[in-house]
Amino acid sequence: MYLKELGEEGIIRALERRFALIRHPRLVKGIGDDASVTVEKAGKALLATTDVLIEGTHFRPHLTTPYLLGKKSLSVSLSDIAAMGGEPFFSLVSIALPPKTKKKFLDELYDGISDCARAWGVIVAGGNTARSRCGVMVSTTVIGESPLDEVVYRSGARPGDVIYVTGAVGDSALGLRTLRKHGLKALSRGPFKNAVLRHLDPAPRMKAGRTLAKARLAGAMMDISDGLAIDLERVCERSGVGAVISLQALPLSDDMRRYASSKKDWAALALSGGEDYELLFTSPAGEAEIAAAGGKLGIRITPIGRIVKKGKAGRLEITGEGGLPVRLASPGFGHF
């Protein structure tokens, strides 16, 4: 069997089974969520996550800048800590670069990493460097903390819970499409420059994740990295439930609304585009309570559907106009 046949989720499941028998009294959650969870001390959980951005897979040098690449590389790992309801403290950054890379690239890359770390109170405590023969690679590890009883997992969704997303969805995919068409000049001019910035410089929802966890408003939570549809399916799989969401309920930015006014494929971008790094969560709390939390945070939190019992037809049902089912060619990004 090839990795393409197994798929990303299949690989994760295989690794989870491989290491399932390796136990430690401090390990609460290993493979299978946004971050691992270990007991740091009485009542405290240590959260750890890692990500890698690879040239040709996650970015192309002519469609970003070294500075923005640095910011994004750390932001995507911070987003995982936010999805677990934690606070970040330390980061390790490893890079692999071709020998002929200019020092200016390295300086600007670390300028971006440094500015992102400073914005969220994170200390870059170490890392590694290596030579690459096939492009740039940036790997970030973030260590965070949360009260043990406030950690939010993907497995906490229950039938009857309302499904929410922070911010807006689809902007990153729209931004990437615009970049591919117009190049980096789309950052400074053009109809979708805000979406372009959302793709190149996503902001992790650190305050929202911590607030939802501390107030125990989120039953299950993860960040939207590969696409709303596929990530919601992952929540459902871990929780053993199903979900029904409405296409008309999806929160869209002004850029996406302008795009949707003339393009029919907007729904695919919003549902399957990925890299929005918004929080997707479920809650048994009343919608007024969630709205109040969003008001205090100064962000939009939108109900998009409801958790239901697991059905035979699949874990996720998407309804469009008139209640008609929406079919997706792909639920989101997959590495294999």
Secondary structure, DSSP 8 states (H G I E B T S, - for coil): --HHHHHHHHHHHHHHHHTTT---TTEEE-TTSSSEEEEEETTEEEEEEEEEEEBTTTB-GGGS-HHHHHHHHHHHHHHHHHHTT-EEEEEEEEEEE-TT--HHHHHHHHHHHHHHHHHTT-EEEEEEEEE-SSS-EEEEEEEEEEEGGG---GGG--TT-EEEEES-SSHHHHHHHHHHHHGGGGGTSSTTHHHHHHHHS----HHHHHHHHHTT--SEEEE-SS-HHHHHHHHHHHHTEEEEEEGGGS---HHHHHHHTT-TTHHHHHHH------EEEEESS-HHHHHHHHHHHTS-EEEEEEEEE-BTTBSEEEE-GGG-B---S-SS----
